[in-house]
């Protein structure tokens, strides 16, 4: 089955919001073996939407539409599809009751246009909306399927996962189990990783191997099909094992995890605490840690020491160290990490110092980064990096590298 995703909404074309729905749906559809070859965005105009549908029908047999199911006059998706497939709109009583109950609970008056949200295309498979008002629907017309989903991601994503995917599988009549697993890697580029496993990619069949690069990281999605869920997982296990034998040192987790998630998990498991002295990153490492539940048991504290004066006065870096070696140096990173651990009585101290750019500093080019890690009972470790990219990207990747270094140090 080949699919096309049509996002409806003038706000998308005006750049007021980002089309995250298409990314989400493409990822989920790939996981069940449905190819997405085109993404289309069209404004709130029935004529242009009809034209987009006609084009999509020439190249896809499953068309998913997001947006345009609301109560206002510019929400015309289901009206356009209804006319296109030659079916009338009817009230879905369950949706209508849900909308009425919402207005009763909130002690608000329901206007007539809110009733519009309970309309569905006659004969469609209705997808409940547990997080909003307008239901979605799956429509079979001729040789094609049309799925209508709400625009807000907080409504669309749970609707698709809970009701949309099972409906698709039923329509497909698929007996095969389709199992996907995402492997996450850091410290190796997409091209380098592909080179290491090029023969596995070239010979792929079942499972398939799909690489994807994202902000300094690389993921591999492994997807297997079989009538048996256990056998499909076994096929993935086999390919994963072969991949990790080659690039396992860069692997850090599965699925939607992140480096900071994996670091937090390790710190909790080992009962360890961390503190930070951040120059280059300006508190970004601490912000990432504190955004996770249970951060109070992980982070003892930290200091943003952007100037040399702050490094000397707040973190107690020896003035002679900065005078002799500079703030952007392994020696400064060492003292920052060690002193951060002592100042906050933490098991681990981590430091970030370097040049974010755009220009050079102390004779070092932009992207020069030193990360220090001081752990009780171990020699202090300092890693020097030369990172490419703009100022923001260098700072973000510095934090990721710091997390990765800590993960590797904790795993020993």
Buried (B, 14 or more C-beta within 10 A) or exposed (E): BEBBBBBBBBEBEEEEBEBEBBEBBBBBBBBBBBEBEBBBBBBBBBEEBBEBBEEBBEEBBBBBBBBBBBBEEEBBBBBBBBBBBEBEBBEBEEBBEBBBEBBEEEEEEBEEEBBBBBBBBEEBBBBBBEBBBBBBBBBEBEEBBBBBBBBBBEBBBBBBEEBBBEBBBEBBEBEBBBBBBBBBBBBBBBEEBBEBBEEBBEEBEEBBBBBEBEEBBBBBBBBBBBEEEEBBBEBBBEBBEEBBEEBEEBBBBEEEEBBBBBBBBBBEEEEBBBBBBBBBBBBBBBBBBEEBEEBEEBBBBBBBBBEBEBBBEBBBBBEEBBEEBBBBBBBBBBBBBBBBBEBBEBBBBBBBBBBBBEEEBEEBEBBBBBBBBBBEEEEBBBBEBEBEBEEEBBBBBBBBBBBBBBBBBBEE
